[in-house]
């Protein structure tokens, strides 16, 4: 089965269209207000949704936001998935009417039993593995991530770029790979890096 690609922290129609044309399967949009560098304007997402809805999966990324605010964004931006990065409990997530993704942040050499226990507390459509610090620090242990990829529908994130994505896919075998900072240059989405990342992720698999 071919791995799917998620281009996250999408902030422009141009980047969204390039990702779609390149063969990406998911576009992620960060709505959490405090993540300033990656936050998107809702109006931009509405325009992207108007152009690409039904052609690519649209994912809203949220962290510890009021439920009614999240539900409103999902509706007005016509999203397909809601991804949660905070302390949202299962009771909160189950009130979301679209597909859900729960992110789990672990240190590099994490405890696999502890990770499994945390993940099993949630009933979501997809589970995302990420490192503790956004956009910095070592990638989580690939061998341990590969064990979890056999047990959960898994997105692998954190530390990916066009140069290493093919190797990580071979070792982890996740369903989806997720990139944000790894396809940026000087804090801006880089069109050529987006194209190259998708190409590298999709080849030979």
SVG drawing of the C-alpha trace seen along z (x, -y; Angstrom):
<svg xmlns="http://www.w3.org/2000/svg" viewBox="-21 -35 39 40">
<polyline fill="none" stroke="black" stroke-width="0.4" points="0.0,0.0 1.3,-3.4 2.0,-5.8 -0.1,-8.9 1.3,-12.4 0.1,-15.2 1.4,-18.7 0.7,-20.5 0.8,-24.2 -0.6,-25.1 -1.1,-28.9 -1.8,-29.8 -3.9,-28.7 -0.7,-28.4 0.9,-25.9 -2.3,-24.0 -2.6,-23.7 1.0,-22.7 0.6,-20.0 -2.6,-18.7 -1.1,-18.7 2.0,-16.9 -0.1,-14.1 -0.5,-14.9 -3.5,-13.3 -4.0,-15.6 -3.6,-19.4 -3.3,-20.5 -4.3,-24.0 -3.2,-25.2 -5.9,-27.1 -4.3,-27.2 -3.8,-31.0 -0.6,-30.7 1.3,-28.9 2.0,-32.2 4.4,-31.0 2.1,-28.4 -1.4,-29.7 -3.6,-30.2 -6.3,-32.7 -9.8,-31.1 -10.6,-33.0 -7.7,-31.4 -8.9,-28.0 -12.4,-28.8 -11.0,-29.6 -8.9,-26.5 -11.9,-24.4 -13.9,-26.0 -11.3,-25.0 -10.1,-21.6 -12.9,-20.1 -13.5,-16.5 -10.1,-16.3 -7.9,-16.2 -8.5,-15.7 -8.7,-19.0 -7.5,-18.8 -7.9,-21.4 -5.2,-21.3 -6.4,-22.4 -4.9,-22.6 -6.9,-23.2 -9.5,-25.3 -13.1,-25.7 -15.3,-22.9 -17.8,-25.3 -15.0,-27.3 -13.6,-24.2 -17.0,-23.1 -17.6,-26.4 -14.3,-26.4 -15.0,-22.8 -18.4,-23.9 -17.3,-27.3 -14.2,-25.8 -15.9,-22.6 -13.1,-20.4 -12.8,-16.6 -10.7,-15.8 -10.0,-17.5 -6.6,-16.9 -6.0,-17.5 -2.6,-18.3 -3.6,-19.3 -5.2,-17.8 -8.5,-17.2 -10.1,-14.1 -12.0,-11.4 -15.3,-12.9 -14.4,-16.1 -13.2,-14.4 -16.3,-12.2 -18.4,-15.3 -16.7,-16.0 -18.8,-15.0 -16.0,-14.6 -13.1,-12.1 -10.5,-12.7 -6.8,-12.5 -5.1,-12.5 -1.5,-13.6 0.9,-12.0 4.2,-13.6 7.0,-11.4 10.7,-11.8 13.2,-10.3 13.7,-7.0 10.2,-6.6 8.7,-3.8 6.7,-1.7 4.3,-0.2 3.6,-3.7 2.9,-5.0 0.6,-2.1 -1.3,-2.6 -1.8,-6.3 -2.9,-5.7 -5.5,-3.0 -7.3,-5.5 -8.5,-7.2 -10.9,-6.1 -10.0,-8.1 -9.7,-7.5 -5.9,-8.1 -3.1,-8.4 -0.2,-10.8 3.2,-10.3 5.4,-13.4 8.4,-14.5 7.9,-16.6 9.2,-20.0 7.6,-21.3 10.2,-21.8 13.2,-20.8 14.9,-18.0 15.6,-14.4 13.2,-12.3 11.4,-9.7 12.8,-6.1 12.0,-4.6 12.1,-1.0 9.6,-1.6 7.4,-3.7 7.3,-0.8 5.9,1.5 3.1,-1.0 2.5,-1.4 1.5,2.3 -1.1,1.8 -2.6,-1.6 -3.5,-3.6 -0.5,-5.9 0.7,-9.3 4.5,-9.7 5.5,-13.4 8.4,-15.3 11.8,-15.8 10.8,-14.7 12.1,-16.5 12.6,-15.6 16.0,-14.0 15.0,-11.6 11.3,-10.8 11.9,-7.7 14.2,-6.1 11.8,-6.7 8.9,-5.2 10.9,-2.1 11.7,-1.7 8.4,-2.7 5.8,-1.8 3.3,-4.4 0.0,-4.9 0.7,-8.6 3.8,-10.9 3.3,-14.5 5.6,-17.5 5.5,-21.2 8.8,-22.9 10.6,-20.3 9.2,-21.9 9.9,-25.5 12.7,-27.9 13.2,-30.9 9.8,-30.2 7.8,-30.2 6.4,-27.2 8.8,-26.3 7.0,-25.1 10.0,-23.1 10.5,-21.4 6.8,-20.5 7.0,-18.9 10.2,-17.0 8.9,-15.7 5.8,-14.3 7.9,-12.8 10.3,-11.1 7.5,-9.8 5.6,-8.3 8.4,-6.7 9.2,-3.0 6.4,-2.2"/>
</svg>
